[in-house]
Amino acid sequence: MPATRTRGSKKWLATCLVVFSLLLNHFLQNRMNDIRSDLGLTRLEPLDNAPPMLAFSSVALGGFRGIIANALWARATRLQEEGRFFEALSLADWITKLQPTFPSVWTFQSWNMVYNISKQFEEPEERWRWILSGVNLLRKEAIVYNPDSTTIYRELAWIFQDKMGANLDTAHFYYKERWASEIRKILGRRPDLEGILASQDPDIVQKREQLKTRFGLEIETMKRIQDNLGPFDWRLPESQAIYWAWVGLENAHQGQRNFLRRIIWQSMALAFERGRIIENESAQKLEYAPNLGLAPYTHAMFLKVREEEENPDYYSTIDRAHTEFLQNATYYFYLHHQMETSGLWFAELKKRFPDSLPAGLSLEEFALNRFEKNLVKADMNQARVIIEGMMRQFLYYLSIGEEDQALGYSNLSRLAWERHQTRVEKARASDRLAMPEYEELMRGLVDRIFQGKEGFTDSMIAVLKTRVRFIDTDGTPE
């Protein structure tokens, strides 16, 4: 009997201790919450517009959310390493509901969708669906709960720059065309951002709202970026990468911001190289050409980031990219038959990075040196392929109304032919390496195009037939 009473007393005492602890926790919890909030350790204020499941988990689980989230995170990471991407995705979704202010889980989940799960499908449409889901996850949810985290903005910008903009995925052209098509439905080809911003027309107002709802893009921010960084085509992935990196720099206060700055100048350099969309209606596809209007803005950005870069170890990286940009600017303006402007960029290249060029190199020689390595090693047949390839580009751009670029390729093909013939004469190997006269090559190519053997559409051929009446001594169809 005494033993029974002792056990009963212990249970009663234990119960009292539990009740006392709960009461003490009740009185101390508010103070602890305030301290944790001040230190930024957790989010304890109510989440605005949170879905029911997230609101429930935030209130019901309290401090246990972190413990559960950590366990799920370890499991999700292990599943990812094992290649069980769909299972990892489900766990990551639960973690975001438990800990919505944990940016790494959002980026983990988005990366899994964009880079892992999308590759499980062969059809570009299925891949695109997962990529777009990963983008929307960050834009519509992650940023809402983490508006001051550079991690989210960085990941979003990187998806546009790398997954859509680069050519590592075999379906990258499909992604570019789908995104361009969706943006064009709202903005058109060349939107007047200032006019759209100022207009009170109901249709224009609706377009602004659609742009914000569907893509997270605000006209005010787009105009601010364009005023500062140049005339972008907003249908391009590079423009979207710049947008989100810019917004991240304006809003983010947690984490490293240097990566966002680097995405901006890298994307600007890429947009200069391929930032103008040519809608080839005959072939029903998009072509990409240099956006020459971005040249002064991109150059100014390189000068700015080089001055502001805090890490001396990164100077060489910026200088290499700047050198490549100046070389591209020289070459692309040359290809577009803007010789004076090309010469100015060539002079800037020689002034800032003189060691990047051989002494005494002329502008024409520089343009040829872009493919000189291949041409020097080529035999007659290989050299002919290179030269006829430039001729074909000339006729292609002529057929779609890109006059400046057509003339640039015309000049370059002529110079390439002359360079090859000079090399043949110096080597005294005319019997082995000499090729037909330039005009003969051009006439043969034009004949093959007119016969439908070069992949030109009927409408493109019809345009050429109105332009190519004969080949003059300069090799320019008239």
C-alpha positions as CSV (number, residue, x, y, z in Angstrom):
1,M,0.0,0.0,0.0
2,P,2.7,2.6,0.8
3,A,4.4,1.7,-2.5
4,T,1.2,2.4,-4.4
5,R,0.8,5.7,-2.6
6,T,4.4,6.6,-3.5
7,R,3.8,5.8,-7.2
8,G,0.6,7.8,-7.1
9,S,2.4,10.8,-5.5
10,K,5.1,10.7,-8.1
11,K,2.6,10.7,-10.9
12,W,0.7,13.6,-9.3
13,L,4.0,15.5,-8.9
14,A,5.0,14.9,-12.5
15,T,1.6,16.1,-13.7
16,C,2.0,19.2,-11.6
17,L,5.4,19.8,-13.1
18,V,4.1,19.5,-16.6
19,V,1.2,21.9,-15.9
20,F,3.6,24.3,-14.2
21,S,6.0,24.1,-17.2
22,L,3.2,24.8,-19.7
23,L,2.0,27.7,-17.7
24,L,5.6,29.1,-17.4
25,N,6.1,28.6,-21.1
26,H,2.9,30.5,-21.8
27,F,4.1,33.5,-19.8
28,L,7.6,33.4,-21.3
29,Q,6.7,32.5,-24.9
30,N,5.8,36.0,-26.0
31,R,9.1,37.4,-24.7
32,M,11.0,34.5,-26.4
33,N,9.1,35.2,-29.7
34,D,10.0,38.9,-29.5
35,I,13.7,38.0,-29.0
36,R,13.7,35.5,-31.9
37,S,12.0,37.9,-34.1
38,D,14.5,40.7,-33.3
39,L,17.3,38.3,-34.2
40,G,15.7,37.2,-37.4
41,L,15.7,33.6,-36.4
42,T,12.1,32.9,-37.4
43,R,9.0,34.4,-38.8
44,L,6.3,34.6,-36.1
45,E,4.0,37.2,-37.4
46,P,1.0,36.0,-39.4
47,L,1.7,35.3,-43.1
48,D,-0.5,37.5,-45.3
49,N,-2.7,35.6,-47.8
50,A,-1.2,32.3,-46.8
51,P,-3.0,29.1,-48.0
52,P,-4.9,27.2,-45.3
53,M,-2.4,24.4,-44.9
54,L,0.5,26.8,-44.4
55,A,-1.5,28.9,-42.0
56,F,-2.5,25.8,-40.0
57,S,1.1,24.5,-39.8
58,S,2.4,27.9,-38.7
59,V,0.0,28.1,-35.8
60,A,-0.5,24.4,-34.8
61,L,3.1,23.2,-34.9
62,G,4.7,26.3,-33.4
63,G,8.4,25.8,-32.6
64,F,8.2,22.1,-33.7
65,R,8.1,23.3,-37.3
66,G,11.8,23.7,-37.4
67,I,12.5,20.3,-36.1
68,I,10.2,18.6,-38.5
69,A,11.5,20.7,-41.4
70,N,15.1,19.7,-40.6
71,A,14.2,16.1,-40.7
72,L,12.4,16.4,-44.0
73,W,15.2,18.5,-45.4
74,A,17.8,15.8,-44.7
75,R,15.5,13.2,-46.3
76,A,14.9,15.4,-49.4
77,T,18.6,16.0,-49.9
78,R,19.3,12.3,-49.7
79,L,16.5,11.6,-52.3
80,Q,17.9,14.2,-54.6
81,E,21.4,12.6,-54.4
82,E,19.8,9.2,-55.2
83,G,18.0,10.6,-58.3
84,R,14.5,10.2,-56.8
85,F,13.5,13.7,-57.9
86,F,9.7,13.4,-57.7
87,E,9.9,12.2,-54.1
88,A,12.3,15.0,-53.2
89,L,9.9,17.5,-54.8
90,S,7.0,16.3,-52.5
91,L,9.1,16.6,-49.4
92,A,10.4,20.1,-50.5
93,D,6.8,21.2,-50.9
94,W,6.1,20.2,-47.3
95,I,9.1,22.0,-46.0
96,T,8.0,25.2,-47.7
97,K,4.7,24.9,-45.9
98,L,6.4,24.4,-42.6
99,Q,9.2,27.0,-43.1
100,P,8.2,29.4,-45.8
101,T,11.0,31.8,-44.9
102,F,13.7,29.2,-45.6
103,P,14.9,30.4,-49.1
104,S,17.2,27.4,-49.8
105,V,14.2,25.0,-49.8
106,W,12.4,27.2,-52.4
107,T,15.5,27.2,-54.7
108,F,16.0,23.5,-54.1
109,Q,12.4,22.8,-55.2
110,S,12.6,25.1,-58.2
111,W,16.0,23.7,-59.3
112,N,14.6,20.2,-59.1
113,M,11.7,21.1,-61.4
114,V,13.8,23.1,-63.9
115,Y,17.0,21.0,-64.1
116,N,16.1,17.5,-63.0
117,I,12.5,16.7,-63.5
118,S,12.2,18.5,-66.9
119,K,15.0,16.3,-68.3
120,Q,12.9,13.2,-67.5
121,F,10.7,14.1,-70.5
122,E,11.5,13.9,-74.2
123,E,8.8,16.3,-75.5
124,P,9.8,20.0,-75.3
125,E,6.2,20.9,-74.2
126,E,6.5,18.7,-71.1
127,R,9.9,20.1,-70.3
128,W,8.6,23.6,-70.7
129,R,5.7,22.9,-68.3
130,W,8.1,22.0,-65.5
131,I,10.5,24.9,-66.2
132,L,7.6,27.4,-66.1
133,S,6.4,25.7,-62.9
134,G,9.8,26.3,-61.3
135,V,9.8,29.9,-62.4
136,N,6.3,30.5,-61.1
137,L,7.1,28.8,-57.8
138,L,9.8,31.4,-57.1
139,R,8.0,34.4,-58.5
140,K,4.5,33.7,-57.1
141,E,5.3,32.1,-53.8
142,A,9.0,32.2,-52.7
143,I,9.4,36.0,-53.2
144,V,6.1,36.7,-51.3
145,Y,7.6,35.1,-48.2
146,N,11.2,36.1,-48.8
147,P,11.1,39.6,-50.4
148,D,14.5,40.6,-49.0
149,S,16.5,37.4,-49.8
150,T,19.0,37.6,-52.7
151,T,18.9,33.8,-53.0
152,I,15.4,33.8,-54.5
153,Y,16.1,36.6,-57.0
154,R,19.5,35.1,-58.0
155,E,17.9,31.7,-58.7
156,L,15.1,33.2,-60.7
157,A,17.5,35.3,-62.8
158,W,19.8,32.4,-63.3
159,I,17.0,30.2,-64.7
160,F,16.3,32.8,-67.4
161,Q,20.0,33.3,-68.2
162,D,21.1,29.7,-68.1
163,K,18.2,27.4,-68.7
164,M,16.3,29.4,-71.3
165,G,19.0,31.7,-72.6
166,A,21.9,29.3,-73.0
167,N,22.0,26.4,-75.5
168,L,22.8,23.5,-73.1
169,D,19.3,22.1,-73.3
170,T,18.4,20.6,-76.7
171,A,15.0,22.2,-76.5
172,H,16.3,25.7,-75.7
173,F,15.0,27.2,-79.0
174,Y,11.5,25.9,-78.0
175,Y,11.8,27.6,-74.6
176,K,12.8,30.9,-76.2
177,E,10.0,30.8,-78.7
178,R,7.4,30.0,-76.1
179,W,8.5,32.8,-73.8
180,A,8.7,35.3,-76.6
181,S,5.3,34.3,-77.8
182,E,3.7,34.7,-74.4
183,I,5.3,38.2,-73.8
184,R,4.4,39.3,-77.3
185,K,0.7,38.6,-76.7
186,I,0.7,41.4,-74.1
187,L,3.5,43.8,-75.1
188,G,3.8,43.3,-78.8
189,R,7.1,43.5,-80.7
190,R,8.4,46.9,-79.7
191,P,6.4,48.3,-76.8
192,D,6.4,51.9,-75.9
193,L,6.9,51.5,-72.1
194,E,6.4,55.2,-71.4
195,G,3.2,55.3,-73.3
196,I,1.9,52.1,-71.6
197,L,2.8,53.5,-68.2
198,A,1.0,56.8,-68.8
199,S,-2.1,55.5,-70.6
200,Q,-5.5,55.2,-68.8
201,D,-7.0,53.3,-71.6
202,P,-8.8,50.3,-70.1
203,D,-7.2,47.9,-72.6
204,I,-3.7,49.1,-71.8
205,V,-4.5,49.1,-68.0
206,Q,-5.6,45.5,-68.4
207,K,-2.4,44.6,-70.2
208,R,-0.4,46.1,-67.3
209,E,-2.3,44.0,-64.9
210,Q,-1.8,40.8,-67.0
211,L,1.9,41.5,-67.2
212,K,2.1,41.7,-63.4
213,T,-0.2,38.7,-62.7
214,R,1.2,36.3,-65.3
215,F,4.9,37.2,-65.4
216,G,5.5,39.4,-62.3
217,L,6.7,42.2,-64.5
218,E,6.0,45.8,-63.6
219,I,6.1,48.5,-66.3
220,E,7.6,51.0,-64.0
221,T,10.5,48.8,-63.2
222,M,11.0,47.8,-66.9
223,K,11.1,51.4,-67.9
224,R,13.6,52.2,-65.1
225,I,15.8,49.4,-66.3
226,Q,15.6,50.5,-69.9
227,D,16.4,54.1,-69.0
228,N,19.5,53.0,-67.1
229,L,20.7,50.0,-69.0
230,G,19.5,50.3,-72.6
231,P,16.8,49.3,-75.2
232,F,16.1,45.6,-74.4
233,D,13.7,43.3,-76.2
234,W,11.6,42.1,-73.3
235,R,10.8,38.8,-75.2
236,L,14.3,37.6,-74.5
237,P,15.4,35.4,-71.6
238,E,18.4,37.7,-71.0
239,S,16.1,40.7,-70.5
240,Q,14.2,38.7,-67.9
241,A,17.4,37.7,-66.1
242,I,18.4,41.4,-66.0
243,Y,14.9,42.3,-64.7
244,W,15.0,39.9,-61.7
245,A,18.6,40.7,-60.8
246,W,17.7,44.4,-60.8
247,V,14.6,43.9,-58.7
248,G,16.7,41.8,-56.3
249,L,19.2,44.6,-55.9
250,E,16.4,47.0,-55.2
251,N,14.7,44.8,-52.6
252,A,17.1,42.3,-51.2
253,H,19.0,42.9,-48.0
254,Q,20.0,39.4,-47.0
255,G,22.9,37.5,-48.7
256,Q,25.5,38.4,-51.2
257,R,24.5,40.9,-53.8
258,N,27.5,40.6,-56.0
259,F,26.1,37.6,-57.9
260,L,23.1,39.7,-58.9
261,R,25.4,42.5,-60.3
262,R,27.3,39.9,-62.2
263,I,24.1,38.4,-63.8
264,I,23.3,41.9,-65.0
265,W,26.5,42.6,-66.8
266,Q,26.8,39.1,-68.1
267,S,23.2,39.2,-69.5
268,M,23.8,42.6,-71.0
269,A,26.8,41.2,-72.9
270,L,24.7,38.3,-74.1
271,A,21.9,40.6,-75.1
272,F,24.3,42.6,-77.1
273,E,25.4,39.5,-78.9
274,R,22.0,38.0,-79.6
275,G,19.5,40.5,-78.2
276,R,17.5,41.4,-81.3
277,I,14.8,39.1,-82.5
278,I,14.2,38.7,-86.2
279,E,10.8,37.1,-86.9
280,N,11.4,35.0,-90.0
281,E,7.8,34.6,-91.0
282,S,8.6,32.6,-94.1
283,A,10.3,29.9,-92.1
284,Q,8.0,30.4,-89.1
285,K,10.8,30.7,-86.6
286,L,12.8,33.3,-84.6
287,E,16.3,34.4,-85.5
288,Y,18.6,36.1,-83.2
289,A,21.0,38.9,-84.1
290,P,23.2,41.4,-82.2
291,N,21.4,44.3,-80.5
292,L,23.8,47.0,-81.6
293,G,21.9,49.7,-79.6
294,L,23.1,48.1,-76.4
295,A,26.8,48.6,-77.2
296,P,27.4,51.9,-75.3
297,Y,25.3,50.8,-72.4
298,T,27.2,47.5,-72.1
299,H,30.6,49.2,-72.3
300,A,29.6,51.6,-69.6
301,M,28.4,48.8,-67.4
302,F,31.8,47.0,-67.7
303,L,33.5,50.2,-66.7
304,K,31.2,50.6,-63.7
305,V,31.4,47.0,-62.4
306,R,35.2,47.1,-62.7
307,E,35.4,50.2,-60.6
308,E,32.9,48.9,-58.0
309,E,34.2,45.3,-57.7
310,E,35.3,44.7,-54.2
311,N,37.2,41.5,-54.8
312,P,40.5,42.0,-56.7
313,D,40.6,38.4,-57.6
314,Y,37.6,39.0,-59.9
315,Y,39.2,41.8,-61.9
316,S,40.7,39.5,-64.4
317,T,37.3,37.9,-65.0
318,I,35.7,41.2,-65.7
319,D,38.6,42.3,-67.9
320,R,38.4,39.1,-70.0
321,A,34.6,39.6,-70.5
322,H,35.2,43.3,-71.3
323,T,37.8,42.4,-73.9
324,E,35.5,39.8,-75.5
325,F,32.7,42.4,-75.6
326,L,34.9,45.0,-77.4
327,Q,36.0,42.4,-79.9
328,N,32.4,41.4,-80.5
329,A,31.4,45.1,-80.9
330,T,34.1,45.6,-83.5
331,Y,33.1,42.5,-85.4
332,Y,29.4,42.9,-85.3
333,F,29.4,46.5,-86.4
334,Y,31.7,45.5,-89.2
335,L,29.3,42.7,-90.2
336,H,26.4,45.3,-90.3
337,H,28.4,47.5,-92.7
338,Q,28.9,50.2,-90.1
339,M,32.6,50.6,-90.7
340,E,33.1,53.9,-88.9
341,T,31.5,52.7,-85.7
342,S,33.4,49.4,-86.0
343,G,36.6,51.4,-86.2
344,L,35.7,53.4,-83.1
345,W,35.2,50.2,-81.1
346,F,38.4,48.7,-82.5
347,A,40.2,51.8,-81.3
348,E,38.7,51.4,-77.9
349,L,39.8,47.8,-77.8
350,K,43.4,48.7,-78.7
351,K,43.4,51.5,-76.1
352,R,42.1,49.5,-73.1
353,F,43.5,46.1,-73.9
354,P,46.4,46.5,-76.2
355,D,47.9,43.2,-75.3
356,S,44.8,41.4,-76.7
357,L,45.8,42.2,-80.3
358,P,48.9,41.7,-82.4
359,A,50.8,44.9,-83.1
360,G,49.8,46.7,-86.3
361,L,46.6,44.7,-86.9
362,S,44.1,46.4,-89.2
363,L,40.3,46.4,-88.8
364,E,39.9,44.2,-91.9
365,E,42.5,41.8,-90.7
366,F,40.9,41.7,-87.3
367,A,37.5,40.8,-88.9
368,L,39.1,38.0,-90.9
369,N,41.0,36.7,-87.9
370,R,37.7,35.8,-86.3
371,F,37.7,32.7,-88.4
372,E,41.3,32.8,-89.6
373,K,42.4,29.7,-87.7
374,N,39.9,27.6,-89.5
375,L,40.6,29.2,-92.8
376,V,44.4,28.8,-92.5
377,K,44.1,25.1,-91.8
378,A,41.5,24.5,-94.6
379,D,42.2,22.9,-97.9
380,M,40.4,24.2,-101.0
381,N,37.2,22.4,-100.2
382,Q,37.1,23.4,-96.5
383,A,37.9,27.1,-97.5
384,R,35.1,27.0,-100.0
385,V,32.7,25.8,-97.4
386,I,33.6,28.7,-95.1
387,I,33.4,31.4,-97.8
388,E,30.2,30.0,-99.3
389,G,28.8,29.9,-95.8
390,M,29.3,33.7,-95.5
391,M,27.9,34.2,-99.0
392,R,24.8,32.2,-97.9
393,Q,24.4,34.4,-94.8
394,F,24.6,37.4,-97.0
395,L,21.8,36.1,-99.3
396,Y,19.8,34.9,-96.3
397,Y,19.8,38.3,-94.6
398,L,19.1,40.0,-97.9
399,S,16.0,37.8,-98.4
400,I,14.5,38.8,-95.0
401,G,15.2,42.5,-95.4
402,E,18.2,42.8,-93.1
403,E,20.2,45.0,-95.4
404,D,23.0,46.1,-93.1
405,Q,23.8,42.7,-91.9
406,A,23.6,41.3,-95.5
407,L,26.2,43.9,-96.7
408,G,28.5,43.0,-93.8
409,Y,28.5,39.3,-94.8
410,S,29.0,40.3,-98.4
411,N,32.1,42.3,-97.5
412,L,33.5,39.6,-95.2
413,S,33.0,36.8,-97.8
414,R,34.9,38.9,-100.4
415,L,37.7,39.6,-97.9
416,A,37.9,35.9,-97.0
417,W,38.1,34.9,-100.6
418,E,40.9,37.4,-101.3
419,R,42.8,36.2,-98.2
420,H,42.6,32.6,-99.3
421,Q,43.8,33.4,-102.8
422,T,46.7,35.5,-101.5
423,R,47.7,32.6,-99.3
424,V,47.5,30.2,-102.3
425,E,49.7,32.5,-104.4
426,K,52.3,32.9,-101.6
427,A,52.4,29.1,-101.2
428,R,52.7,28.6,-105.0
429,A,50.0,26.0,-104.7
430,S,47.4,27.3,-107.1
431,D,47.0,24.0,-108.8
432,R,46.1,22.3,-105.4
433,L,44.4,25.0,-103.4
434,A,43.0,27.7,-105.7
435,M,39.2,28.0,-106.0
436,P,37.0,29.5,-108.7
437,E,36.5,33.3,-109.0
438,Y,34.4,35.0,-106.4
439,E,31.6,35.9,-108.9
440,E,31.5,32.3,-110.1
441,L,31.0,31.0,-106.5
442,M,28.2,33.5,-105.9
443,R,26.4,32.7,-109.2
444,G,26.6,29.0,-108.4
445,L,25.2,29.5,-104.9
446,V,22.4,31.7,-106.2
447,D,21.5,29.1,-108.8
448,R,21.2,26.4,-106.1
449,I,19.0,28.7,-104.0
450,F,16.7,29.4,-106.9
451,Q,16.5,25.6,-107.6
452,G,15.4,25.1,-104.0
453,K,18.5,23.2,-102.9
454,E,19.7,25.5,-100.1
455,G,16.7,25.4,-97.7
456,F,15.3,28.9,-98.6
457,T,11.5,29.2,-98.5
458,D,9.5,30.1,-101.6
459,S,8.8,33.6,-100.3
460,M,12.5,34.1,-99.5
461,I,13.5,33.0,-103.0
462,A,10.8,35.4,-104.5
463,V,12.5,38.3,-102.6
464,L,15.9,37.3,-103.9
465,K,14.7,37.1,-107.5
466,T,13.6,40.8,-107.3
467,R,17.1,41.7,-105.9
468,V,19.5,39.4,-107.7
469,R,19.5,40.5,-111.3
470,F,23.2,40.1,-111.8
471,I,26.3,40.0,-109.7
472,D,28.5,43.1,-110.1
473,T,32.3,43.2,-109.7
474,D,32.0,43.8,-106.0
475,G,30.0,40.6,-105.6
476,T,26.9,42.5,-104.5
477,P,23.5,41.4,-106.0
478,E,21.5,44.2,-107.4
